[in-house]
């Protein structure tokens, strides 16, 4: 009976030394540091705490943890307007509703979402005294929306393009985009060159709320047994064999 217990204990010791430890995977969420308004005219930086050692320590994450994915949850309210140009002479163009609202963050865009907008009629281009395109503006109805998508561009375990994930602060370049729904006629969003008047093409806005977050999906590498644990296991077996021999001899 004693020899059986020793054998079982030795086997358990061997398994604990040889079997690799299972890798751990988890997610940790951090809020946006400020609540800017994303717009369609210029890049706006979204700032979050980076996945550096200070962040890992503060959140109980092992220092050897690596990133698998980074998920952005952007909560906010749409707004603004979009400038439209009608190049067809004399033919008015009707703007329909809804249009398509979208965001681009860190060079990646989620699935576009629809958003209501005004339905103005844009007059056609005139030819007298010179050719002049018709122009107008469609307003974007303020609407609460939530975008969720993966903004991790990959890279090595220590760096990633378009975002220093392992710095103390991560700044993600962002822009909004609104495409009006053209019900009829010929409309173009954007800027046209002199001698015509220059119009800003996209004045869309997305006002972020404090509920906007960045979620780090991370894991720790699987431990692989080295030669020392294996030598220790062999020594344990040898010791248990000597104990069993002494028990038999005493009996």
C-alpha positions as CSV (number, residue, x, y, z in Angstrom):
1,X,0.0,0.0,0.0
2,X,2.8,2.4,0.9
3,X,4.7,1.6,-2.3
4,X,1.5,2.3,-4.3
5,X,1.1,5.7,-2.7
6,X,4.7,6.5,-3.4
7,X,4.3,5.5,-7.0
8,X,1.1,7.7,-7.4
9,X,2.9,10.6,-5.8
10,X,5.8,10.2,-8.2
11,X,3.5,10.0,-11.2
12,X,1.7,13.2,-10.1
13,X,5.0,15.0,-9.6
14,X,6.1,13.9,-13.1
15,X,2.9,15.2,-14.7
16,X,3.2,18.5,-12.9
17,X,6.7,19.0,-14.2
18,X,6.2,17.7,-17.8
19,X,2.7,19.1,-18.7
20,X,2.8,22.6,-20.1
21,X,0.8,25.3,-18.3
22,X,-2.3,26.3,-20.2
23,X,-2.1,29.8,-21.8
24,X,-4.5,32.4,-20.3
25,X,-6.6,34.7,-22.5
26,X,-8.7,37.6,-21.3
27,X,-9.9,41.1,-22.3
28,X,-9.3,44.4,-20.4
29,X,-11.3,47.6,-21.2
30,X,-10.1,51.1,-20.8
31,X,-12.2,54.3,-21.3
32,X,-11.3,57.2,-23.7
33,X,-9.2,59.9,-22.0
34,X,-11.1,62.8,-23.6
35,X,-14.4,63.1,-25.6
36,X,-13.6,64.8,-28.8
37,X,-15.9,65.3,-31.8
38,X,-14.9,63.4,-34.9
39,X,-15.5,65.3,-38.2
40,X,-15.2,64.7,-41.9
41,X,-12.8,67.6,-42.6
42,X,-9.7,66.7,-40.6
43,X,-8.2,63.9,-38.6
44,X,-9.2,63.8,-34.9
45,X,-7.1,61.8,-32.4
46,X,-8.8,59.4,-30.0
47,X,-6.6,58.9,-26.9
48,X,-6.5,55.8,-24.7
49,X,-4.1,54.3,-22.2
50,X,-1.7,52.0,-24.0
51,X,-0.9,48.4,-23.3
52,X,2.4,49.1,-21.6
53,X,3.9,47.6,-18.5
54,X,2.3,50.2,-16.2
55,X,-1.1,49.4,-17.7
56,X,-0.5,45.7,-17.3
57,X,0.6,46.1,-13.6
58,X,-2.4,48.3,-12.8
59,X,-4.8,45.8,-14.3
60,X,-3.2,42.6,-13.0
61,X,-2.0,41.5,-16.4
62,X,1.2,39.5,-16.7
63,X,4.0,41.5,-18.2
64,X,4.6,38.9,-20.9
65,X,1.1,39.2,-22.2
66,X,0.7,39.9,-25.9
67,X,-2.1,41.5,-27.9
68,X,-4.4,39.4,-30.1
69,X,-6.9,42.1,-31.0
70,X,-8.0,45.6,-30.1
71,X,-11.7,46.4,-30.2
72,X,-13.0,50.0,-30.3
73,X,-16.5,50.7,-29.1
74,X,-17.4,54.2,-30.3
75,X,-20.6,55.7,-28.8
76,X,-21.8,59.1,-29.9
77,X,-24.2,61.3,-31.7
78,X,-24.2,62.1,-35.4
79,X,-24.6,65.6,-36.8
80,X,-23.3,68.2,-39.2
81,X,-24.0,68.4,-42.9
82,X,-22.7,67.6,-46.3
83,X,-22.1,69.9,-49.3
84,X,-23.5,68.8,-52.6
85,X,-22.8,69.9,-56.2
86,X,-25.1,69.4,-59.2
87,X,-23.2,69.5,-62.5
88,X,-26.2,68.8,-64.8
89,X,-27.3,72.1,-66.5
90,X,-30.8,73.1,-65.7
91,X,-31.8,69.8,-64.1
92,X,-32.5,69.9,-60.4
93,X,-31.3,67.0,-58.2
94,X,-33.2,65.7,-55.2
95,X,-31.4,64.4,-52.2
96,X,-33.1,61.4,-50.6
97,X,-33.0,60.0,-47.1
98,X,-31.4,58.2,-45.3
99,X,-27.7,58.6,-46.2
100,X,-24.8,56.5,-45.1
101,X,-22.7,57.4,-42.0
102,X,-19.4,55.9,-41.4
103,X,-16.2,56.2,-39.3
104,X,-12.6,55.4,-40.0
105,X,-10.2,54.9,-37.1
106,X,-6.6,53.7,-37.3
107,X,-7.1,53.2,-41.1
108,X,-10.0,50.7,-40.5
109,X,-13.7,51.3,-41.1
110,X,-16.6,49.3,-39.6
111,X,-19.8,48.4,-41.3
112,X,-21.5,51.7,-42.4
113,X,-24.7,52.7,-40.8
114,X,-27.7,54.6,-42.2
115,X,-28.6,58.0,-40.8
116,X,-31.5,60.3,-41.7
117,X,-30.8,63.6,-43.5
118,X,-32.7,66.5,-45.0
119,X,-34.0,66.1,-48.5
120,X,-33.2,69.4,-50.3
121,X,-33.5,70.0,-54.0
122,X,-30.2,71.2,-55.6
123,X,-30.7,73.4,-58.6
124,X,-29.1,72.4,-61.8
125,X,-26.0,74.1,-63.3
126,X,-26.3,77.3,-65.2
127,X,-24.6,78.2,-68.4
128,X,-25.2,82.0,-68.6
129,X,-23.2,84.0,-68.3
130,X,-20.7,81.2,-67.5
131,X,-21.1,77.6,-66.6
132,X,-21.7,77.3,-62.8
133,X,-22.7,74.1,-61.1
134,X,-25.7,74.2,-58.7
135,X,-24.8,73.7,-55.1
136,X,-26.6,73.0,-51.8
137,X,-26.3,71.4,-48.4
138,X,-28.1,68.4,-46.7
139,X,-28.2,68.4,-42.9
140,X,-27.5,65.2,-41.0
141,X,-30.1,64.4,-38.3
142,X,-28.6,64.0,-34.8
143,X,-28.9,60.3,-34.0
144,X,-27.3,58.2,-31.2
145,X,-25.2,55.4,-32.7
146,X,-22.7,52.8,-31.5
147,X,-19.9,51.5,-33.7
148,X,-17.9,48.4,-32.7
149,X,-15.0,47.0,-34.7
150,X,-11.5,45.7,-34.6
151,X,-8.9,48.4,-35.0
152,X,-5.8,46.2,-34.5
153,X,-3.6,46.3,-37.6
154,X,-1.3,43.5,-36.5
155,X,2.4,43.8,-36.4
156,X,5.0,42.1,-34.1
157,X,4.5,41.3,-30.4
158,X,6.2,44.6,-29.4
159,X,5.0,47.0,-32.1
160,X,2.1,47.6,-34.4
161,X,1.6,49.9,-37.4
162,X,-0.6,53.0,-37.2
163,X,-0.6,52.8,-33.4
164,X,2.1,52.3,-30.7
165,X,-0.1,49.9,-28.7
166,X,2.7,49.4,-26.1
167,X,3.2,53.1,-25.3
168,X,1.7,54.9,-22.3
169,X,-0.9,56.6,-24.5
170,X,-2.4,55.4,-27.8
171,X,-3.6,58.0,-30.2
172,X,-5.9,56.7,-33.0
173,X,-6.5,59.0,-36.0
174,X,-10.2,59.2,-36.9
175,X,-12.5,60.7,-39.4
176,X,-16.3,60.6,-40.1
177,X,-17.8,60.2,-43.5
178,X,-21.4,60.8,-44.8
179,X,-22.6,59.9,-48.2
180,X,-26.0,61.4,-49.1
181,X,-28.6,59.4,-50.9
182,X,-29.2,60.8,-54.3
183,X,-32.9,60.2,-55.3
184,X,-32.6,61.8,-58.7
185,X,-30.3,64.0,-60.8
186,X,-26.5,64.1,-60.7
187,X,-24.9,65.1,-57.5
188,X,-21.2,65.1,-56.3
189,X,-19.9,65.6,-52.8
190,X,-16.6,67.4,-52.4
191,X,-14.5,70.2,-53.7
192,X,-14.3,71.6,-57.2
193,X,-11.6,73.9,-58.5
194,X,-11.6,77.5,-59.5
195,X,-13.0,79.5,-61.2
196,X,-15.8,77.9,-59.3
197,X,-16.4,78.5,-55.6
198,X,-14.7,75.9,-53.3
199,X,-17.1,74.1,-51.0
200,X,-16.2,71.8,-48.1
201,X,-17.4,68.4,-49.1
202,X,-18.0,66.6,-45.8
203,X,-19.0,68.6,-42.7
204,X,-20.3,65.5,-40.9
205,X,-19.6,65.2,-37.1
206,X,-19.7,62.4,-34.5
207,X,-19.7,63.7,-31.0
208,X,-18.2,60.9,-28.8
209,X,-19.6,60.0,-25.3
210,X,-17.5,58.9,-22.3
211,X,-18.8,55.4,-22.9
212,X,-16.4,55.1,-25.8
213,X,-13.9,52.4,-24.9
214,X,-10.9,50.4,-26.1
215,X,-10.8,46.7,-25.3
216,X,-7.5,44.8,-25.3
217,X,-7.8,41.1,-26.2
218,X,-4.6,39.6,-24.8
219,X,-3.1,36.3,-23.9
220,X,0.0,34.9,-22.2
221,X,2.3,32.4,-24.0
222,X,2.1,28.8,-23.2
223,X,5.0,27.6,-20.9
224,X,7.1,24.9,-22.5
225,X,9.0,22.5,-20.2
226,X,12.8,22.7,-20.4
227,X,15.5,20.1,-19.7
228,X,15.7,20.9,-16.0
229,X,12.2,19.9,-15.1
230,X,12.6,16.7,-17.1
231,X,15.8,15.9,-15.2
232,X,14.0,16.6,-11.9
233,X,11.2,14.2,-12.9
234,X,13.8,11.4,-13.6
235,X,15.4,12.0,-10.3
236,X,12.0,11.7,-8.6
237,X,11.4,8.4,-10.2
238,X,14.8,7.1,-9.2
239,X,14.3,8.2,-5.6
240,X,10.9,6.5,-5.4
241,X,12.4,3.3,-6.8
242,X,15.0,3.2,-4.0
243,X,12.3,3.8,-1.4
244,X,10.2,0.8,-2.8
245,X,13.4,-1.4,-2.7
246,X,14.1,-0.6,0.9
247,X,10.4,-1.3,1.9
248,X,10.6,-4.7,0.2
249,X,13.9,-5.5,1.9
250,X,12.6,-4.7,5.3
251,X,9.6,-6.9,4.7
